[in-house]
Amino acid sequence: MVAQPNEGYRFVNYTINGEVVSTEPVCTINITTFTEIVVNFEEESIVPPQPETMVAVDLGLSVKWAICNLGAETSYESGNYYAWGEIEPKENHDYWKNYLWSNGSETTITKYCTDSEYGIVDNKTTLELEDDAAHAALGGNWRMPTVEEFNELLRECVWYWVELNGVQGYKVISFKTEKSIFLPAVGIKSQNNISGIGTLSSYWTNTLSTRSYEAKRLFICNGNEDELGVWPYYRWMGSPIRPVYAE
């Protein structure tokens, strides 16, 4: 059995005739006759984030996850779109032409490069905090997630493709704490156009890919589990960021 609470509620337990039979949202209950199993939920109190603050949700993982995207005020808003390694959003993601860490092409990269075929080699593969948009905006222990932290989120949570306030995306529920976050499918930005709204999106990690003109991002697409995962993509592309809080 899998209990899926609606937004604003948390799973409590399963009961049979008033007796608790499980406190795990994902479980197996053995019955031999017709039995009424009651799923109990309770309202959870989450303070909505204000523009100058960010709420960290404890999913029982190695880091806490922000309740919404960087620049958003609710969990279903897109927030800002960022090129990888840039700390300010911009209206036009004009390929490599206006990418901060390139002189106009994928072979003239000026920072975060491991292969001379693509630019000036510095062998930096993780964003420095000064180039981390989440840290620049929120400060403290906030930063962009690593590849492993996204993989942990994939392993340790149940992912449901749902609609929240008219926005499609993944509701991600922790096996450990039963708390959840929502990752909206708010598209990706190329030049001044946002494509894929309601269908797909990608969320930057802080990690360079094997090819220096790409960085790693979590990709979500229309509830397709085969597409769900961490893949490389062009660094100049505009994507949302879901910050993490590392204590």
C-alpha positions as CSV (number, residue, x, y, z in Angstrom):
1,M,0.0,0.0,0.0
2,V,1.1,3.5,-0.7
3,A,-0.4,6.5,1.1
4,Q,-0.3,9.8,-0.9
5,P,-1.2,12.9,1.2
6,N,-2.6,15.9,-0.6
7,E,-0.6,19.2,-0.4
8,G,-0.6,20.5,3.2
9,Y,-1.2,17.2,4.8
10,R,1.0,14.4,6.2
11,F,0.5,10.7,6.6
12,V,-0.2,9.5,10.1
13,N,-0.9,5.8,10.0
14,Y,-3.1,2.9,8.8
15,T,-5.8,1.6,11.2
16,I,-8.1,-1.4,11.3
17,N,-11.0,-1.2,13.6
18,G,-9.3,1.7,15.4
19,E,-6.1,-0.1,16.0
20,V,-2.8,1.1,14.3
21,V,-1.4,-1.5,12.0
22,S,1.4,0.6,10.4
23,T,3.0,4.0,10.7
24,E,4.9,3.6,7.4
25,P,3.3,5.3,4.3
26,V,4.7,2.5,2.0
27,C,4.0,-0.9,3.5
28,T,2.4,-4.3,3.1
29,I,-0.6,-5.3,5.2
30,N,-1.6,-9.0,5.2
31,I,-5.3,-9.7,5.4
32,T,-7.3,-12.9,4.8
33,T,-10.9,-11.6,4.7
34,F,-12.6,-8.4,3.6
35,T,-11.2,-5.7,5.8
36,E,-11.7,-1.9,5.9
37,I,-8.3,-0.2,6.2
38,V,-8.4,3.4,7.2
39,V,-5.7,5.8,6.1
40,N,-5.2,8.7,8.5
41,F,-3.7,12.1,7.6
42,E,-3.3,15.3,9.5
43,E,-2.8,18.9,8.4
44,E,0.8,20.0,8.5
45,S,1.8,23.6,9.2
46,I,4.3,25.0,6.8
47,V,5.0,28.7,6.9
48,P,5.0,30.0,3.3
49,P,8.4,31.5,2.4
50,Q,8.7,35.3,1.9
51,P,10.8,36.8,-0.9
52,E,13.7,37.4,1.5
53,T,13.5,34.0,3.3
54,M,13.5,30.4,2.4
55,V,12.0,27.4,4.3
56,A,14.1,24.2,4.6
57,V,12.1,21.0,4.5
58,D,13.6,18.1,6.5
59,L,13.2,14.9,4.4
60,G,15.5,12.9,6.7
61,L,18.3,13.1,4.1
62,S,21.9,14.5,4.2
63,V,20.6,18.0,3.5
64,K,17.4,19.9,3.9
65,W,15.6,20.9,0.7
66,A,14.1,24.3,0.0
67,I,10.3,24.4,-0.2
68,C,10.4,26.3,-3.5
69,N,12.6,27.3,-6.3
70,L,15.1,30.1,-6.0
71,G,13.3,33.4,-6.7
72,A,9.8,31.9,-6.1
73,E,7.4,32.5,-3.3
74,T,5.4,29.3,-3.6
75,S,6.3,25.7,-4.3
76,Y,4.5,25.7,-7.7
77,E,6.1,28.9,-9.1
78,S,9.0,28.7,-11.5
79,G,11.2,31.3,-9.7
80,N,14.2,32.5,-11.7
81,Y,16.1,30.8,-14.6
82,Y,19.8,30.7,-14.3
83,A,22.7,29.7,-16.5
84,W,25.1,27.3,-14.7
85,G,27.6,29.3,-12.7
86,E,25.8,32.6,-13.0
87,I,24.3,34.2,-9.9
88,E,21.9,36.6,-11.6
89,P,18.9,35.7,-13.8
90,K,18.7,37.3,-17.2
91,E,16.1,37.8,-19.8
92,N,18.0,36.4,-22.8
93,H,20.0,33.2,-22.6
94,D,21.6,33.7,-26.1
95,Y,23.5,30.5,-26.3
96,W,27.2,31.1,-25.6
97,K,27.1,34.7,-26.8
98,N,26.3,36.1,-23.4
99,Y,27.3,33.3,-21.1
100,L,29.5,34.6,-18.3
101,W,32.2,31.9,-18.4
102,S,32.9,31.8,-22.1
103,N,34.2,34.1,-24.8
104,G,31.4,33.3,-27.1
105,S,31.6,29.5,-27.8
106,E,31.8,26.1,-26.2
107,T,35.5,26.0,-27.1
108,T,36.4,29.3,-25.3
109,I,35.4,28.5,-21.7
110,T,37.2,30.7,-19.2
111,K,36.3,28.9,-15.9
112,Y,35.3,25.4,-14.8
113,C,37.2,23.5,-17.6
114,T,39.0,20.2,-17.5
115,D,39.9,19.8,-21.2
116,S,41.9,22.3,-23.3
117,E,39.7,21.4,-26.3
118,Y,37.0,23.5,-24.6
119,G,39.0,26.4,-23.1
120,I,41.3,27.4,-20.3
121,V,41.9,24.4,-18.0
122,D,41.6,25.1,-14.3
123,N,40.3,21.6,-13.4
124,K,37.5,23.0,-11.2
125,T,34.5,20.7,-11.3
126,T,32.3,22.1,-8.4
127,L,31.0,25.7,-8.3
128,E,32.7,27.9,-5.9
129,L,30.3,29.6,-3.5
130,E,30.8,32.9,-5.1
131,D,29.4,31.4,-8.3
132,D,26.6,29.5,-6.6
133,A,23.3,31.3,-7.2
134,A,21.6,29.8,-4.2
135,H,24.4,30.8,-1.8
136,A,24.7,34.2,-3.4
137,A,20.9,34.9,-2.9
138,L,20.3,33.2,0.5
139,G,23.7,33.1,2.2
140,G,24.6,31.0,5.2
141,N,24.5,27.3,4.6
142,W,22.3,27.5,1.5
143,R,23.8,26.3,-1.8
144,M,23.0,24.4,-5.0
145,P,22.7,20.6,-4.7
146,T,25.3,18.1,-5.7
147,V,24.7,15.2,-8.0
148,E,24.7,12.8,-5.1
149,E,22.2,14.8,-3.2
150,F,19.8,14.7,-6.2
151,N,20.5,10.9,-6.5
152,E,19.7,10.5,-2.7
153,L,16.4,12.4,-3.3
154,L,15.6,9.9,-6.1
155,R,16.5,6.9,-4.0
156,E,15.0,7.8,-0.6
157,C,11.6,9.3,-1.7
158,V,8.5,8.4,-3.6
159,W,7.9,10.5,-6.8
160,Y,4.4,11.2,-8.0
161,W,3.5,13.2,-11.1
162,V,0.7,15.5,-9.9
163,E,-0.9,18.8,-10.5
164,L,-0.7,21.6,-7.8
165,N,-2.6,24.8,-8.4
166,G,-2.8,24.1,-12.1
167,V,0.9,23.3,-12.4
168,Q,2.2,19.9,-13.3
169,G,5.3,18.4,-11.6
170,Y,6.6,15.9,-9.1
171,K,5.5,15.6,-5.5
172,V,8.5,14.0,-3.8
173,I,7.6,12.3,-0.5
174,S,10.3,11.2,2.0
175,F,10.2,7.5,3.1
176,K,11.7,8.6,6.4
177,T,9.8,11.7,7.5
178,E,6.8,11.6,5.2
179,K,7.3,15.3,4.5
180,S,7.3,16.4,0.9
181,I,8.5,19.0,-1.6
182,F,7.0,19.8,-5.1
183,L,9.2,20.2,-8.2
184,P,7.2,22.0,-10.8
185,A,7.6,21.4,-14.5
186,V,8.3,25.0,-15.4
187,G,10.3,24.4,-18.6
188,I,13.8,25.6,-19.7
189,K,14.9,28.9,-21.1
190,S,16.6,29.4,-24.4
191,Q,17.2,33.0,-25.6
192,N,14.1,34.7,-24.3
193,N,11.7,31.8,-24.7
194,I,10.6,29.3,-22.1
195,S,9.7,25.9,-23.6
196,G,8.2,22.8,-22.0
197,I,6.0,24.5,-19.3
198,G,3.8,21.9,-17.8
199,T,5.7,19.1,-19.3
200,L,9.4,19.2,-18.4
201,S,12.1,21.1,-16.5
202,S,15.7,20.7,-15.3
203,Y,17.2,21.7,-12.0
204,W,20.9,22.6,-11.9
205,T,23.4,20.8,-9.6
206,N,26.7,22.5,-8.6
207,T,28.7,20.0,-10.6
208,L,30.5,20.2,-14.0
209,S,29.9,17.3,-16.5
210,T,32.6,15.2,-18.2
211,R,32.5,17.6,-21.2
212,S,33.3,21.0,-19.9
213,Y,30.7,22.8,-21.9
214,E,28.0,20.9,-20.0
215,A,26.9,20.7,-16.3
216,K,24.8,18.1,-14.5
217,R,21.1,18.8,-13.9
218,L,18.1,16.8,-12.7
219,F,15.7,16.3,-15.6
220,I,12.0,15.7,-15.2
221,C,9.6,15.1,-18.1
222,N,5.8,14.4,-17.9
223,G,6.0,11.8,-15.2
224,N,8.2,9.5,-17.4
225,E,10.4,7.5,-15.0
226,D,12.8,6.6,-17.9
227,E,13.6,10.3,-18.3
228,L,13.8,11.1,-14.6
229,G,17.5,11.4,-13.5
230,V,20.6,13.4,-13.5
231,W,21.9,14.2,-17.0
232,P,24.3,16.7,-18.5
233,Y,23.2,19.8,-20.4
234,Y,24.6,23.0,-21.9
235,R,25.8,25.4,-19.3
236,W,24.3,28.5,-21.0
237,M,20.7,27.1,-20.8
238,G,18.4,28.8,-18.3
239,S,17.1,26.4,-15.7
240,P,15.5,26.8,-12.2
241,I,17.4,26.0,-9.0
242,R,16.1,24.2,-6.0
243,P,18.5,25.2,-3.1
244,V,19.6,22.9,-0.3
245,Y,20.5,23.7,3.3
246,A,23.6,21.8,4.5
247,E,24.0,21.9,8.3
